[in-house]
Amino acid sequence: MSQGLSKSIRDQRRDRILQVAREVFFEQGYGAATMSTIAARLGGSKGTLYAYFKNKEDLFEEIIRDQCSVIESALDMANQGHDLREALTTFGRELVTAMASDQAVRTLQLIIEESVRNPELAQRFDQAGPQQGAAAIAAYLAQAHEGGEIYTPDPLEAAYALASLLKGELHFRRILGLEPEPGPERIDREVDNAVTLFLAAYAPK
C-alpha cells in the first residue's frame, strides 16, 4: 500500500470518528458522552479510537479545530478577490454560512452548557477557535493596512471587530434557537451590511 493511499485511509477513518463523535456529543451531551460509547457506535475497539485520540477532551478539541478550519479556507478564497470589499465579502459569506450552520450552532451550545462545570472546555474552544481565527484574520488585515487599503494599526482588534459585525444579531438568535439555518439571501444581506460598516469604520486616513 502506497504512503499516499495509507494517508487517505487514515484521513477517512479520522473523518468518520469525528462524524460519529459529533452524533454522540449532540445526542448525549458532552458530560455524558464517553469514549466507550463512541467506539461502540463506530463498530470497532476502543484501541482503534485511542490510536487517533488519547481522550474525550482531545477528540472534542479536534472537532472544534475541524469546524474552525473554515476560516483558513475562507481566507484562501478571500485572497483571490480583486479588491478589499470583494475579499471581505467572500470571507464573510463563508464564515457566516459556517457559523450559522446547525452543526456549528449545536457545538457551541454544547460548549456553553458544559462550560460552567468544565471551564477548561471553554478555554480549549477559545484557543482552538476564536483566538486562532482572529489571528488569521488579523494577518490578512495587516497586509491590507500596509497596502493602504484600510487603516488598522491594531489588526487583531480590527479582526475581532469584523468577526463581531459578521456574527451580528443572527448568530445570537441562532444560538437561542429562535431562527432556522439561514439561506444564501439572508447571509448575503447580513454580510453586506457588516462589510459596509467595517470598511466605513476602518477607512484609510
C-alpha positions as CSV (number, residue, x, y, z in Angstrom):
1,M,0.0,0.0,0.0
2,S,1.4,3.4,-1.0
3,Q,2.1,6.1,1.6
4,G,-0.5,8.4,-0.2
5,L,-3.2,5.7,-0.1
6,S,-2.4,4.9,3.6
7,K,-2.7,8.6,4.5
8,S,-6.0,8.8,2.6
9,I,-7.4,5.8,4.6
10,R,-6.2,7.4,7.9
11,D,-7.9,10.6,6.9
12,Q,-11.2,8.8,6.1
13,R,-11.1,7.0,9.4
14,R,-10.4,10.3,11.2
15,D,-13.3,12.0,9.5
16,R,-15.6,9.0,10.4
17,I,-14.5,9.2,14.0
18,L,-15.3,13.0,14.1
19,Q,-18.7,12.4,12.5
20,V,-19.7,9.7,14.9
21,A,-18.3,11.6,17.9
22,R,-20.4,14.7,16.9
23,E,-23.5,12.5,16.8
24,V,-22.8,11.1,20.3
25,F,-22.0,14.5,21.8
26,F,-25.2,16.0,20.3
27,E,-27.4,13.2,21.5
28,Q,-25.9,12.7,25.0
29,G,-24.2,16.0,25.8
30,Y,-20.5,16.4,26.4
31,G,-20.6,15.3,30.0
32,A,-22.5,12.1,29.4
33,A,-20.6,11.1,26.2
34,T,-17.8,8.6,26.7
35,M,-15.1,7.2,24.5
36,S,-16.6,3.7,25.0
37,T,-19.9,4.9,23.6
38,I,-18.2,6.5,20.6
39,A,-16.1,3.4,20.0
40,A,-19.2,1.2,20.1
41,R,-21.0,3.4,17.7
42,L,-18.0,3.2,15.3
43,G,-18.2,-0.5,15.5
44,G,-14.6,-1.0,16.5
45,S,-12.5,-1.4,19.5
46,K,-11.5,1.4,21.9
47,G,-7.9,0.8,21.0
48,T,-8.6,2.0,17.4
49,L,-10.2,5.1,18.7
50,Y,-7.4,5.8,21.2
51,A,-4.9,5.4,18.3
52,Y,-6.3,8.6,17.0
53,F,-7.3,10.5,20.1
54,K,-6.0,9.9,23.7
55,N,-9.1,11.1,25.5
56,K,-12.5,12.7,25.0
57,E,-11.1,16.2,25.6
58,D,-8.7,15.9,22.7
59,L,-11.4,14.4,20.5
60,F,-13.7,17.3,21.1
61,E,-11.0,19.8,20.6
62,E,-10.3,18.2,17.2
63,I,-14.0,18.6,16.4
64,I,-13.6,22.3,17.2
65,R,-10.4,22.6,15.1
66,D,-12.1,20.8,12.2
67,Q,-15.0,23.2,12.3
68,C,-12.9,26.3,12.6
69,S,-10.7,25.2,9.6
70,V,-13.4,27.0,7.6
71,I,-11.6,30.3,8.5
72,E,-8.4,29.2,6.7
73,S,-10.3,28.1,3.6
74,A,-12.4,31.3,3.6
75,L,-9.2,33.4,3.8
76,D,-7.7,31.5,0.9
77,M,-10.8,32.3,-1.1
78,A,-10.7,36.0,0.0
79,N,-7.1,36.2,-1.3
80,Q,-8.5,35.6,-4.7
81,G,-10.6,38.7,-4.6
82,H,-9.8,41.7,-6.8
83,D,-10.4,44.3,-4.1
84,L,-10.8,44.6,-0.3
85,R,-14.6,44.7,-0.3
86,E,-14.9,41.7,-2.6
87,A,-12.3,39.8,-0.5
88,L,-14.0,40.6,2.8
89,T,-17.4,39.8,1.4
90,T,-16.2,36.4,0.1
91,F,-14.6,35.7,3.5
92,G,-17.7,36.9,5.4
93,R,-20.1,34.8,3.3
94,E,-18.1,31.6,4.0
95,L,-17.7,32.4,7.7
96,V,-21.3,33.3,8.4
97,T,-22.5,30.2,6.5
98,A,-20.3,28.0,8.6
99,M,-21.1,29.8,12.0
100,A,-24.8,29.7,11.4
101,S,-24.9,26.0,10.3
102,D,-26.8,23.6,12.5
103,Q,-23.6,21.7,13.3
104,A,-21.7,24.8,14.4
105,V,-24.6,26.1,16.5
106,R,-25.1,22.8,18.3
107,T,-21.4,22.5,19.0
108,L,-21.3,26.0,20.6
109,Q,-24.5,25.2,22.6
110,L,-22.7,22.1,23.9
111,I,-19.7,24.2,25.0
112,I,-21.9,26.8,26.7
113,E,-23.9,24.1,28.5
114,E,-20.7,22.4,29.8
115,S,-18.6,25.4,30.5
116,V,-20.0,26.1,33.9
117,R,-19.0,22.6,35.1
118,N,-15.9,22.4,32.9
119,P,-14.2,25.8,32.3
120,E,-11.3,24.1,30.6
121,L,-13.6,23.1,27.7
122,A,-14.4,26.8,27.1
123,Q,-10.7,27.6,27.2
124,R,-9.9,24.9,24.7
125,F,-12.6,26.2,22.4
126,D,-11.4,29.8,22.7
127,Q,-7.8,28.8,21.9
128,A,-8.6,26.4,19.1
129,G,-11.3,28.5,17.6
130,P,-11.8,32.3,18.2
131,Q,-8.2,33.1,19.0
132,Q,-6.6,31.2,16.1
133,G,-9.3,32.6,13.8
134,A,-8.8,36.1,14.9
135,A,-5.0,35.8,14.4
136,A,-5.5,34.6,10.9
137,I,-7.9,37.4,10.1
138,A,-5.5,39.9,11.7
139,A,-2.7,38.8,9.5
140,Y,-4.8,39.4,6.4
141,L,-5.9,42.8,7.7
142,A,-2.3,43.8,8.5
143,Q,-1.4,43.2,4.8
144,A,-4.3,45.4,3.7
145,H,-3.2,48.1,6.2
146,E,0.3,48.0,4.8
147,G,-1.0,48.3,1.3
148,G,-3.0,51.4,2.3
149,E,-6.4,49.8,1.6
150,I,-7.5,50.1,5.1
151,Y,-6.4,51.7,8.4
152,T,-6.0,49.0,11.0
153,P,-2.9,49.9,13.2
154,D,-4.2,47.2,15.6
155,P,-5.1,44.4,13.2
156,L,-6.1,42.0,16.0
157,E,-8.6,44.4,17.4
158,A,-9.9,45.0,14.0
159,A,-10.2,41.3,13.4
160,Y,-12.4,40.9,16.5
161,A,-14.5,43.9,15.4
162,L,-15.0,42.3,12.0
163,A,-16.0,38.9,13.5
164,S,-18.5,40.7,15.8
165,L,-20.1,42.5,12.9
166,L,-20.4,39.3,10.9
167,K,-22.0,37.4,13.7
168,G,-24.4,40.2,14.5
169,E,-27.9,39.5,15.8
170,L,-28.3,36.5,13.5
171,H,-25.7,34.4,15.3
172,F,-27.2,35.3,18.7
173,R,-30.7,34.3,17.7
174,R,-29.4,31.1,16.2
175,I,-27.7,30.1,19.5
176,L,-31.0,30.7,21.2
177,G,-32.8,28.5,18.7
178,L,-35.0,31.4,17.6
179,E,-34.2,31.2,13.9
180,P,-33.7,28.3,11.4
181,E,-30.5,27.9,9.5
182,P,-30.4,30.9,7.1
183,G,-30.4,30.7,3.4
184,P,-28.0,32.4,1.0
185,E,-30.0,35.6,0.5
186,R,-30.2,36.2,4.3
187,I,-26.5,35.5,4.6
188,D,-25.6,37.9,1.7
189,R,-27.6,40.7,3.3
190,E,-26.0,40.2,6.7
191,V,-22.5,40.1,5.2
192,D,-23.0,43.1,3.0
193,N,-24.2,45.2,6.0
194,A,-21.3,44.0,8.1
195,V,-18.6,44.7,5.5
196,T,-20.0,48.1,4.7
197,L,-19.9,49.1,8.4
198,F,-16.4,47.7,8.8
199,L,-14.9,49.5,5.8
200,A,-16.5,52.8,6.9
201,A,-15.1,52.4,10.4
202,Y,-11.6,51.5,9.2
203,A,-11.3,53.6,6.1
204,P,-7.8,54.8,5.2
205,K,-6.9,58.1,6.9
